[in-house]
């Protein structure tokens, strides 16, 4: 089946309505066992939409690591503004992963120096206490260029963080799994137990001896 790429219709219409200042917001790392959940907020200028569509921007999960790196660099170069927010492992365990994900999204938006007129949020959950209108979009990273761009930027940033942390925790195979529950990661949890950056509220990390 041929890959379907994101069209400009939704983003163009919203940018026209909101004077171009639409922030796409997405998070990554929600299902991981290790490390923070990370969100990005990206504001693209209207002139960049066609260029990024031609570059075949789409959901970060559908891209190779090399392609994500190249696209993230392009997105950050043309963006009016972009910022990263995250919620720590401790916050994930304290609040639950959904609330931590929304907190990471809110932090990314609040860091923006260019304030958006609208936040276009991936999923069906609204971000609490935002100071501007927001619109949730289920499977937004497959339907909106600005959300897909945020997913790519967030994924590249989080992957780079996990790779740096892997030097301190080599036993968990983090370079390969980026904190997700692969077979080798689960085996390492059984053998070594969880680190301080594992999510103890997630069942696979609740190792008992």
GIWO-V819062 format. One record per residue. N is the residue number from 1. PHI is phi in radians with two decimals (* if undefined). Layout:
BEGIN
n=<N;N>
phi=<PHI;PHI>
END
This chain:
BEGIN
n=<1;2;3;4;5;6;7;8;9;10;11;12;13;14;15;16;17;18;19;20;21;22;23;24;25;26;27;28;29;30;31;32;33;34;35;36;37;38;39;40;41;42;43;44;45;46;47;48;49;50;51;52;53;54;55;56;57;58;59;60;61;62;63;64;65;66;67;68;69;70;71;72;73;74;75;76;77;78;79;80;81;82;83;84;85;86;87;88;89;90;91;92;93;94;95;96;97;98;99;100;101;102;103;104;105;106;107;108;109;110;111;112;113;114;115;116;117;118;119;120;121;122;123;124;125;126;127;128;129;130;131;132;133;134;135;136;137;138;139;140;141;142;143;144;145;146;147;148;149;150;151;152;153;154;155;156;157;158;159;160;161;162;163;164;165;166;167;168;169;170;171;172;173;174;175;176;177;178;179;180;181;182;183;184;185;186;187;188;189;190;191;192;193;194;195;196;197;198;199;200;201;202;203;204;205;206;207;208;209>
phi=<*;-1.20;-1.27;-1.73;-1.69;-1.17;-1.66;-1.55;-0.99;-1.12;-1.12;-1.09;-1.11;-1.20;-1.15;-1.14;-1.22;-1.94;1.02;1.47;-1.62;-1.98;-1.70;-1.54;-2.31;-2.62;-2.15;-2.39;1.54;-1.14;-1.66;-1.27;-1.68;-2.29;1.53;-1.32;-1.62;-2.15;-2.18;-2.20;-2.08;-2.25;-1.96;-1.81;-1.27;-0.95;-1.17;-1.47;-1.08;-1.16;-1.06;-1.28;-1.15;-1.08;-1.32;1.14;-1.08;-2.77;-0.79;-1.03;-1.20;-1.65;-2.00;-1.27;-1.04;-1.10;-1.15;-1.04;-1.05;-1.12;-1.22;-1.07;-1.09;-1.15;-1.04;-1.17;-1.25;-1.58;-1.12;-1.15;-2.87;-2.68;-2.56;-1.91;-2.29;-2.56;-2.12;-1.28;-1.01;-1.08;-1.22;-1.06;-1.18;-1.35;-1.80;1.64;-1.19;-1.10;-1.14;-1.16;-1.10;-1.16;-1.14;-1.07;-1.08;-1.07;-1.10;-1.10;-1.13;-1.16;-1.40;-1.05;-1.48;-1.62;-1.41;-1.29;-1.51;-2.59;-1.85;-1.77;-1.86;-1.19;1.80;-2.12;-1.92;-1.36;-1.50;-1.26;1.13;-1.30;-1.69;-2.44;-1.05;-2.44;-2.37;-1.57;-2.46;-1.12;0.97;-1.07;-1.24;-1.79;-2.13;-2.24;-1.15;-1.23;-1.22;-1.04;-1.10;-1.11;-1.13;-1.19;-1.09;-1.13;-1.10;-1.12;-1.11;-1.18;-1.02;-1.11;-1.11;-1.12;-1.11;-1.12;-1.19;-1.07;-1.11;-1.50;-2.22;-1.17;-1.22;-1.65;1.06;-1.21;-1.04;-1.41;-1.78;0.96;1.67;-1.47;-1.48;-1.25;-1.04;-1.16;-1.14;-1.13;-1.12;-1.16;-1.09;-1.15;-1.40;-1.89;1.39;-1.36;-1.54;-1.26;-1.80;-1.43;-1.57;-1.23;-1.40;-1.60;-0.94;-1.09;-1.53;-1.56;-1.40;-2.10;-1.90>
END
